[in-house]
Amino acid sequence: MIKSVSDDQQYIIKSIMELCNIERFDVDATFGNGSFWKNLPCPSYCFDINPQKEQVLTYSSDALPFDNEIIKSFMFDPPFLTYIKEAREHNSIMAKRYGGYWSYKDLEDHYKKTIKEAHRVLVKGGILVIKCQDIVHNHSLHSTHINIFNWSQGLFRLKDMFVLTAKNRIPIPQKGGEAKKTQKHARIYHSYFMVLQRI
Ligand SMILES: C[S@@+](CC[C@H](N)C(=O)[O-])C[C@H]1O[C@@H](n2cnc3c(N)ncnc32)[C@H](O)[C@@H]1O
């Protein structure tokens, strides 16, 4: 029985592939260092704006070198961080590893454009998987997974949603004992894999 919650992203990706009858993803548009595919077949086309591996082509996920409606499956794992001052200072390891945006509006623009591009290149019924995480930015919670649901309306239907729980998180250094007094939002310990089917 495939479950919707796990702390193992390989389990989640493998489960999505099984449920959607995907033997090998056609596209990974944000390949990074390819950790998604450690024990799974590497996608046929791998892209990244800033490639770290030889087999990866330099393209932006919102402008891919494909004709309309020829791709069956599309993986999109964009940065989820925005660089407020504290995040830049304290999350520098995360930011270096995964990239980020200068504002939530920049994040929104990139996500919306890529959802549109995925809709253009995917066949009807094709699968777009988006890994995302909600964030607290400028003292507000931005529920990115709900936003993605809204941004994809009319283009995709939500087929499945998995929750990846974090085994551990990079600690944010706190000044003295002020952490509890100043904390306003729960620290986020989970991310999502949204499985969207092209309409
Ligand atoms: C969270 S990481 C992806 C991690 C990847 N799934 C892995 O397994 O290693 C986000 C990636 O998106 C890439 N990226 C950022 N903006 C992009 C864009 N416009 N088009 C394509 N890739 C982009 C970054 O270079 C980074 O490698």
The ligand as a Gaussian input file, in Angstrom:
#p B3LYP/6-31G(d) Opt

LIG

0 1
 C       16.107000      22.544000      -5.018000
 S       17.348000      22.516000      -6.230000
 C       16.993000      21.031000      -7.141000
 C       17.549000      19.818000      -6.445000
 C       17.441000      18.585000      -7.312000
 N       16.079000      18.083000      -7.366000
 C       18.365000      17.493000      -6.810000
 O       17.884000      16.361000      -6.647000
 O       19.543000      17.764000      -6.617000
 C       16.795000      23.775000      -7.319000
 C       17.544000      23.836000      -8.636000
 O       16.824000      24.719000      -9.510000
 C       17.771000      25.356000     -10.328000
 N       17.113000      26.533000     -10.918000
 C       16.864000      27.749000     -10.368000
 N       16.230000      28.545000     -11.241000
 C       16.056000      27.807000     -12.385000
 C       15.478000      28.072000     -13.656000
 N       14.928000      29.259000     -13.969000
 N       15.474000      27.073000     -14.585000
 C       16.048000      25.875000     -14.312000
 N       16.643000      25.580000     -13.133000
 C       16.634000      26.532000     -12.185000
 C       18.933000      25.654000      -9.379000
 O       20.120000      25.861000     -10.115000
 C       18.952000      24.378000      -8.527000
 O       19.851000      23.431000      -9.071000

